[in-house]
Amino acid sequence: MNVPLLDLKLQYATLQSEIEPMMLNIAASQVMILGPEVKKLEETLADYCDCRHAIAVSSGTDALLMALMALDIQPGDEVIVPTYSFFATAGVVARLNAVPIFVDAEPITLNISPEGIRKAITSRTKAIIPVHLYGQSANLDAIMAIAAEHNIPVIEDAAQSIGVQYSDGRKVGSIGAIGCYSFYPTKNLGAFGDAGLVTTNDDTLGTKLRLMRDHGMNPRYYHKFVGGNFRMDALQGGVLNIKFPHLEQWHEQRRKNAELYISLFKEHGLSSGEGVLEFDAENRVLLPKAVYKESGVKNYHIYNQFIIRVEKRDELREFLKEKNIGAEIYYPIPFHRQECFAHLQCRDEDYPVANKAAATTLALPVFPELTKEQIIYVVEMIKEFVHGS
């Protein structure tokens, strides 16, 4: 049996009859950048994300960069970020010649540690960027309280978590000063290339971000400030408009797939439970825990990735590859170990959770079109590996 980590062709097949005419209509219109499709998307997502302003942009990375620019982050300013995330979270800080300050992860969700944020704040701290990693919210109550205490704006990196609800039902991306989303093709809501979104409930920031998307220009050729070319292509807006009505169903199917994995791992005695932090004598699989599952909110976790932890992670990945099962490592090198940040002279021992995650985490296939038989096969092969290793 073949089980890819992700197969976007299956999703495309169900939407092909809608997408291809839309593409031809855009080609005929020759409105290739922004335009009515992008405007429609912005209106839809502003409502969905519970935000007054939703500005469609060129990528999730550019969304983060714009957020920092809108907050007037200057060279030498410090911006607190998790050390365990996709590189863009820290990269955009460095691009502005600001200083990324790395914070370790919480052990269960692998999201940024609020206590670590508190300890990292200095008089130079100008922003905090929590990432809602893998499709699950960071601890926003604690983070927002710390930020308010020090009057520091929060930029929510919700690139992997569109539609995720916090424990009280609020949508991530609507709670901090600015929310940032990615529509990279592998996301739960994916475009046909790079695309992103910035959101805010602040009217002043909303106006600034919209101008910033187009070089800070208004009216044409008159520039209020230096922005950038952060516009979304019309094609991406059209694709996302067609995909959006299916998003909740895709979220739910990912949750069902995750729940089947968890039940099968337990049934086969391959795991001691969800959210367990330490490997036992049998080196069983450590399963993810949906921390807000019991709070009653609908989208407590959307499983952009289904992450297990395995002591012999690299060996398991190779074993699964031999069995035609896709698996990926997110993320093998935390920011504090990256060569480009060596000048920051971070102490490796200050990041024990991230270091352990980098050595033991593995993403299994969880996309909506995955079949029950494929999931059973994945678990059976992991069982074979565990019992044979």
Buried (B, 14 or more C-beta within 10 A) or exposed (E): EEBBBBBBEEBBEEBEEEBEEBBEEBEEEEBEBBBBBBEBBBEBBBEBBBBBBBBBBBBBBBBBBBBBBBBEBEEEBBBBBBBBBBBBBBBBBBBBEBBBBBBBBBBBBBBBBBEBBBEBBEEEBBBBBBBBBBBBBBBBEBBBEBBEEEEBBBBBBBBBBBBBBBBEBBBBBBBBBBBBBBBBBBBBBBBBBBBBBBBBBBEEBBBBBBBBBBBBBEEEEEEEEEBBEBBBBBBBBBBBBBBBEBBBEBBBBBBBBBEBBBEBBBEBEBBBEBEBEEBEEEEBBBBBBBBBBEEEBEBBBBBBBBBBBBBBBEEBBEBBEEBEBBBBBBBEBBBBBBEEBEEBEBEEEBBEBBBBBBBBBBBBBBBBBBEEEBBBBBBBBBBEBBEEE
